[in-house]
Amino acid sequence: MSNLIHIDEEYKTWINNLSLRFKQSQIKAAIKVNSELLQFYWSLGRDIVELKVEERWGQGVMASVSHDLQSALPDVKGLSTSNLYYIKRFYVTYYKLFAKLPQLGEELGKESLPQLGVNISAEKMVFNELMSIPWNHHKYIMDKFSKDMPKAMFYVHQTYINNWSRSVLLNFLDTDLYERQGKAVTNFKRTLPEVDSDLAQQITKDPYSFDFLSMTKSYNERELKNALETNIMRFLTELGKGFAYVGREYRIMIGEKEKFIDMLFYHIPLHRYVVIEIKTDEFDSDNIGQLGTYVVAVNHQLKTDRDDATIGLLICKKKDNILAQYALEMTNIPLGISEYELSKLVPENFKSSLPSIEEIENELNSSNK
């Protein structure tokens, strides 16, 4: 026991109870279930806050807690002083979500977490998500949004439902996904049943971020589509969960005319085809006629009785929201309009500023003399 507070019996009792609680949860060096570890972290964070540990035992107590827990649990990682502060922040960030169930973590700790689909409360479903993503993911989210609980919980939810890796999460933490989600100008409320319109709106973003592309400022429409095709897996990640790739430049016959859809997807949860047209210039109302024609053609030629009505999405470089809204009011076809961003563009003179192969070889030859 550390010298700082070893004479305090209440403190020693608390440390012993913590180590017992940990062992009873069967969380050892090789953690059996991630949710068990997070439930222990949750209960520890709650103790630190509700027992007012830092006020009661003074400055430096977190280092003592770390030392004494590691002494009691020598094979367990994750009990460093810095991690204890993350554990405290974990509880402080989210505890208000469960005000109606103050002992939620303790109750669920007695048995396995409930599975989604079971008749459980909304609070328990949220708690299930919170306890189901990796701890390092939580740390990245808290580093950015510990003072903005709704935004932090948004990223927890997206990580949970999309099974995001660390790199994917870090990418979206830097792309303002929270602000962009569901923000496209659409007519879904008017053209789709209420339950479907809400879901359809949720799959949209405005703007879409194409920062994963390396392009020059002078790119044209074909170059953009080729780049998206090359990076189709990352493009699918930006679109969101549920999109299945059908094809690019998808050939479809309309009367005697051969037409090509920029990109065709199928959204599995919505049971709908999604036609995506990409324009590298500013939105014009004429674009709606082309997109709507493709949507109707897909409904006639590809849609089956098991599919719901096709959705169209126009992604353009720039749009006037009033013009977009007026254009959408002219049609009963479910359409949406979003912008895209290419903020990480390669400068136009980038290639010209690079040395040629001959210049590099000459430099190497001269340095070897």
C-alpha positions as CSV (number, residue, x, y, z in Angstrom):
1,M,0.0,0.0,0.0
2,S,1.3,3.4,-0.9
3,N,2.5,5.7,1.9
4,L,0.1,8.6,1.0
5,I,-3.1,7.2,2.5
6,H,-2.3,3.7,3.8
7,I,-3.7,4.4,7.3
8,D,-7.2,5.2,6.0
9,E,-9.2,2.0,6.5
10,E,-12.1,3.2,4.3
11,Y,-9.6,3.7,1.5
12,K,-8.1,0.2,2.0
13,T,-11.6,-1.3,2.0
14,W,-12.5,0.4,-1.2
15,I,-9.3,-0.8,-2.9
16,N,-10.0,-4.4,-1.8
17,N,-13.6,-4.2,-3.0
18,L,-12.4,-2.9,-6.4
19,S,-9.9,-5.7,-6.9
20,L,-12.6,-8.3,-5.8
21,R,-15.1,-6.8,-8.2
22,F,-12.5,-7.0,-10.9
23,K,-11.7,-10.7,-10.2
24,Q,-15.4,-11.6,-9.9
25,S,-16.0,-10.1,-13.4
26,Q,-13.3,-12.5,-14.7
27,I,-11.3,-9.8,-16.3
28,K,-7.7,-10.9,-16.3
29,A,-4.6,-10.0,-18.4
30,A,-6.3,-11.6,-21.4
31,I,-9.6,-9.9,-21.2
32,K,-12.4,-12.3,-21.9
33,V,-15.1,-9.9,-23.0
34,N,-14.6,-6.2,-23.8
35,S,-17.9,-5.3,-22.3
36,E,-16.9,-6.7,-18.9
37,L,-13.8,-4.5,-18.8
38,L,-15.8,-1.4,-19.8
39,Q,-18.5,-2.2,-17.1
40,F,-15.7,-2.4,-14.6
41,Y,-14.3,0.9,-15.8
42,W,-17.8,2.4,-15.6
43,S,-18.2,1.3,-12.0
44,L,-14.7,2.5,-11.1
45,G,-15.4,5.9,-12.8
46,R,-18.6,6.1,-10.8
47,D,-16.8,5.4,-7.6
48,I,-14.2,8.1,-8.3
49,V,-17.0,10.7,-8.9
50,E,-19.5,9.7,-6.2
51,L,-17.0,9.0,-3.5
52,K,-15.3,12.3,-4.3
53,V,-12.0,10.4,-4.2
54,E,-9.8,13.3,-5.1
55,E,-11.4,15.6,-2.6
56,R,-11.5,13.0,0.2
57,W,-7.9,11.7,-0.1
58,G,-6.2,14.7,-1.6
59,Q,-3.9,15.6,-4.5
60,G,-2.0,12.6,-5.9
61,V,-4.6,10.0,-4.9
62,M,-5.1,8.8,-8.5
63,A,-1.4,7.8,-8.6
64,S,-2.0,5.9,-5.3
65,V,-5.1,4.2,-6.7
66,S,-3.1,3.2,-9.7
67,H,-0.3,1.8,-7.6
68,D,-2.5,-0.1,-5.2
69,L,-4.7,-1.6,-7.9
70,Q,-1.7,-2.7,-9.9
71,S,-0.3,-4.3,-6.7
72,A,-3.6,-6.1,-6.0
73,L,-4.0,-7.1,-9.7
74,P,-0.4,-7.5,-11.0
75,D,-1.4,-9.2,-14.3
76,V,-3.9,-6.6,-15.3
77,K,-3.2,-3.8,-17.7
78,G,-5.1,-0.5,-18.1
79,L,-4.7,0.7,-14.5
80,S,-2.2,3.4,-15.1
81,T,-2.7,6.9,-13.6
82,S,-3.4,8.4,-17.0
83,N,-6.0,5.6,-17.8
84,L,-7.7,6.3,-14.5
85,Y,-8.3,9.8,-15.6
86,Y,-9.8,8.5,-18.8
87,I,-12.0,6.1,-16.8
88,K,-13.3,9.0,-14.7
89,R,-13.9,11.0,-17.9
90,F,-15.7,8.0,-19.4
91,Y,-18.3,8.1,-16.6
92,V,-18.5,11.9,-16.4
93,T,-19.1,12.1,-20.2
94,Y,-22.1,9.7,-20.4
95,Y,-23.6,9.3,-16.9
96,K,-26.4,11.8,-17.5
97,L,-27.8,9.4,-20.2
98,F,-28.7,7.0,-17.5
99,A,-30.1,9.3,-14.8
100,K,-33.2,7.1,-14.5
101,L,-31.1,4.1,-14.0
102,P,-28.3,5.2,-11.6
103,Q,-27.2,1.6,-10.9
104,L,-27.3,0.5,-14.5
105,G,-23.7,-0.6,-14.8
106,E,-23.9,-2.5,-11.5
107,E,-27.1,-4.3,-12.5
108,L,-25.8,-5.3,-15.9
109,G,-22.5,-6.3,-14.4
110,K,-24.2,-9.2,-12.6
111,E,-25.1,-10.9,-16.0
112,S,-24.2,-10.6,-19.6
113,L,-25.3,-7.5,-21.4
114,P,-28.7,-7.8,-23.1
115,Q,-28.8,-8.4,-26.8
116,L,-30.3,-5.9,-29.2
117,G,-33.8,-7.0,-30.2
118,V,-34.7,-8.1,-26.7
119,N,-37.5,-6.2,-24.9
120,I,-35.3,-3.9,-22.9
121,S,-35.4,-0.1,-22.2
122,A,-33.8,2.4,-24.5
123,E,-31.3,3.3,-21.7
124,K,-30.1,-0.3,-21.6
125,M,-29.8,-0.4,-25.4
126,V,-27.6,2.7,-25.3
127,F,-25.6,1.3,-22.4
128,N,-25.1,-1.9,-24.4
129,E,-23.6,0.1,-27.3
130,L,-21.4,2.1,-24.9
131,M,-20.0,-1.1,-23.4
132,S,-19.5,-2.8,-26.8
133,I,-16.8,-0.7,-28.6
134,P,-13.1,-1.0,-27.9
135,W,-11.6,1.1,-25.1
136,N,-9.1,2.9,-27.4
137,H,-12.0,4.0,-29.6
138,H,-13.6,5.5,-26.5
139,K,-10.4,7.4,-25.7
140,Y,-10.2,8.9,-29.2
141,I,-13.8,10.0,-29.0
142,M,-13.3,11.5,-25.5
143,D,-10.2,13.3,-26.6
144,K,-12.3,15.3,-29.0
145,F,-15.8,15.4,-27.5
146,S,-15.8,14.7,-23.8
147,K,-17.6,18.0,-23.3
148,D,-20.1,17.4,-26.0
149,M,-22.0,14.2,-24.9
150,P,-24.5,14.1,-27.9
151,K,-21.7,14.3,-30.4
152,A,-19.6,11.7,-28.5
153,M,-22.5,9.3,-28.3
154,F,-23.1,9.8,-32.0
155,Y,-19.6,8.5,-32.8
156,V,-20.1,5.7,-30.3
157,H,-23.3,4.7,-32.1
158,Q,-21.7,4.9,-35.5
159,T,-18.7,2.9,-34.4
160,Y,-21.1,0.2,-32.9
161,I,-23.4,-0.1,-35.9
162,N,-20.7,0.1,-38.6
163,N,-18.0,-1.9,-36.7
164,W,-15.5,0.9,-37.5
165,S,-11.8,0.1,-37.2
166,R,-9.6,2.6,-35.4
167,S,-8.4,4.2,-38.7
168,V,-11.9,4.6,-40.0
169,L,-13.1,6.2,-36.7
170,L,-10.1,8.6,-36.8
171,N,-10.9,9.5,-40.4
172,F,-14.5,10.4,-39.5
173,L,-13.5,12.3,-36.4
174,D,-11.7,14.7,-38.7
175,T,-14.5,15.1,-41.3
176,D,-17.4,16.7,-39.3
177,L,-19.6,13.7,-39.9
178,Y,-21.9,14.7,-37.1
179,E,-22.6,18.0,-38.7
180,R,-23.0,16.5,-42.2
181,Q,-25.3,13.6,-41.4
182,G,-28.7,13.7,-42.9
183,K,-28.3,17.3,-44.1
184,A,-28.9,16.9,-47.9
185,V,-31.8,18.9,-49.5
186,T,-34.4,16.2,-50.3
187,N,-38.1,15.8,-51.0
188,F,-38.2,12.5,-49.0
189,K,-40.8,13.8,-46.5
190,R,-43.2,14.4,-49.3
191,T,-42.4,11.5,-51.6
192,L,-41.8,8.6,-49.2
193,P,-43.8,7.0,-46.4
194,E,-42.9,8.6,-43.1
195,V,-40.9,5.8,-41.6
196,D,-39.0,5.4,-44.9
197,S,-38.4,9.1,-45.4
198,D,-36.7,9.4,-42.0
199,L,-34.4,6.4,-42.8
200,A,-33.7,7.7,-46.3
201,Q,-32.8,11.2,-44.9
202,Q,-30.4,9.6,-42.4
203,I,-28.3,8.0,-45.2
204,T,-27.6,11.4,-46.7
205,K,-24.8,13.8,-45.9
206,D,-24.1,17.3,-47.0
207,P,-21.4,17.8,-47.9
208,Y,-19.9,14.5,-48.8
209,S,-16.2,14.4,-48.1
210,F,-13.9,13.1,-50.9
211,D,-10.7,14.0,-49.0
212,F,-9.4,10.5,-49.6
213,L,-8.8,11.4,-53.3
214,S,-5.5,12.8,-54.6
215,M,-6.4,15.1,-57.5
216,T,-5.4,18.4,-59.0
217,K,-7.5,21.5,-58.9
218,S,-8.1,21.1,-62.6
219,Y,-9.8,17.7,-62.4
220,N,-12.7,17.1,-64.7
221,E,-15.9,15.0,-64.1
222,R,-14.5,11.8,-65.7
223,E,-11.3,12.0,-63.5
224,L,-13.4,12.4,-60.4
225,K,-15.5,9.4,-61.3
226,N,-12.4,7.4,-62.1
227,A,-10.9,8.3,-58.7
228,L,-14.1,7.3,-56.9
229,E,-14.2,4.0,-58.8
230,T,-10.6,3.4,-57.8
231,N,-11.4,4.2,-54.2
232,I,-14.8,2.5,-54.2
233,M,-14.4,0.9,-50.8
234,R,-13.5,4.2,-49.1
235,F,-16.4,5.8,-51.1
236,L,-18.7,3.2,-49.7
237,T,-17.5,4.0,-46.2
238,E,-18.2,7.7,-46.7
239,L,-21.7,6.9,-48.0
240,G,-22.4,4.9,-44.9
241,K,-23.5,1.4,-43.7
242,G,-25.9,-0.6,-45.9
243,F,-24.7,0.5,-49.4
244,A,-23.9,-2.4,-51.8
245,Y,-22.1,-1.4,-55.0
246,V,-23.9,-2.4,-58.2
247,G,-21.7,-0.7,-60.8
248,R,-20.3,2.5,-62.3
249,E,-21.3,3.8,-65.7
250,Y,-24.2,1.3,-65.4
251,R,-25.7,0.8,-68.9
252,I,-29.4,1.1,-69.2
253,M,-31.6,1.4,-72.3
254,I,-34.3,4.0,-72.3
255,G,-36.4,3.5,-75.5
256,E,-33.8,3.4,-78.2
257,K,-31.3,5.5,-76.2
258,E,-28.3,4.0,-74.4
259,K,-27.7,5.8,-71.1
260,F,-25.1,5.3,-68.4
261,I,-25.8,5.9,-64.7
262,D,-22.8,7.4,-62.9
263,M,-23.0,5.0,-60.0
264,L,-25.7,2.5,-59.0
265,F,-26.0,1.1,-55.4
266,Y,-28.5,-1.0,-53.5
267,H,-29.2,0.0,-49.9
268,I,-29.9,-3.2,-48.1
269,P,-31.7,-1.9,-45.0
270,L,-34.0,0.3,-47.1
271,H,-34.5,-2.4,-49.8
272,R,-34.0,0.2,-52.5
273,Y,-31.8,1.0,-55.4
274,V,-29.9,4.3,-55.1
275,V,-28.9,6.1,-58.3
276,I,-26.0,8.5,-57.8
277,E,-25.1,11.2,-60.3
278,I,-22.0,13.3,-59.8
279,K,-21.5,16.8,-61.2
280,T,-18.2,18.7,-60.9
281,D,-19.9,22.1,-61.5
282,E,-22.7,24.0,-59.7
283,F,-26.2,22.4,-59.4
284,D,-28.7,23.3,-62.1
285,S,-32.3,22.4,-62.2
286,D,-31.8,20.6,-65.5
287,N,-29.8,18.0,-63.5
288,I,-33.1,16.9,-61.8
289,G,-34.6,15.8,-65.1
290,Q,-31.7,13.5,-65.9
291,L,-31.5,12.1,-62.4
292,G,-35.3,11.5,-62.3
293,T,-35.3,9.8,-65.7
294,Y,-32.6,7.3,-64.5
295,V,-34.6,6.7,-61.3
296,V,-37.8,5.9,-63.2
297,A,-35.8,3.6,-65.6
298,V,-34.4,1.7,-62.7
299,N,-37.9,1.3,-61.2
300,H,-39.1,-0.1,-64.5
301,Q,-36.2,-2.3,-65.4
302,L,-34.4,-3.4,-62.2
303,K,-36.8,-3.0,-59.3
304,T,-38.8,-6.1,-58.3
305,D,-41.8,-6.6,-56.2
306,R,-39.5,-7.1,-53.2
307,D,-37.9,-3.7,-53.6
308,D,-39.2,-0.3,-52.6
309,A,-39.1,2.7,-54.9
310,T,-35.6,3.8,-56.1
311,I,-34.0,6.9,-54.6
312,G,-31.9,9.4,-56.6
313,L,-29.0,11.4,-55.2
314,L,-27.2,14.2,-57.0
315,I,-23.8,15.1,-55.6
316,C,-22.5,18.3,-57.0
317,K,-19.6,20.7,-56.4
318,K,-21.9,23.6,-55.3
319,K,-25.6,24.2,-54.9
320,D,-28.0,27.0,-54.2
321,N,-30.3,25.6,-51.5
322,I,-33.3,27.6,-52.7
323,L,-32.9,26.5,-56.3
324,A,-32.4,23.0,-55.1
325,Q,-35.6,23.0,-53.0
326,Y,-37.6,24.5,-55.9
327,A,-36.4,21.9,-58.3
328,L,-37.3,19.1,-55.9
329,E,-40.8,20.5,-55.4
330,M,-41.4,19.9,-59.2
331,T,-41.2,16.2,-58.9
332,N,-42.8,13.3,-56.9
333,I,-39.7,11.1,-57.4
334,P,-37.7,10.8,-54.2
335,L,-34.5,12.7,-54.8
336,G,-31.8,14.4,-52.8
337,I,-29.1,17.0,-53.6
338,S,-25.8,17.3,-51.7
339,E,-22.4,19.0,-52.2
340,Y,-19.0,17.4,-52.0
341,E,-15.7,18.6,-50.6
342,L,-12.2,18.1,-51.9
343,S,-10.2,20.0,-49.4
344,K,-7.0,18.1,-49.7
345,L,-6.3,19.0,-53.3
346,V,-2.8,18.6,-54.9
347,P,-1.6,22.0,-56.1
348,E,-1.8,22.4,-59.9
349,N,2.0,23.0,-60.2
350,F,2.8,20.0,-57.9
351,K,4.0,17.8,-60.7
352,S,6.0,20.5,-62.4
353,S,7.8,21.2,-59.1
354,L,9.0,17.7,-58.7
355,P,12.5,16.8,-60.1
356,S,12.6,14.6,-63.1
357,I,14.1,11.1,-63.1
358,E,17.1,12.4,-65.0
359,E,17.7,15.2,-62.5
360,I,17.5,12.7,-59.6
361,E,20.0,10.4,-61.3
362,N,22.4,13.3,-62.1
363,E,22.2,14.4,-58.5
364,L,23.0,10.9,-57.3
365,N,25.9,10.5,-59.8
366,S,27.4,13.9,-58.8
367,S,27.3,13.0,-55.1
368,N,29.1,9.7,-55.7
369,K,32.1,11.4,-57.4
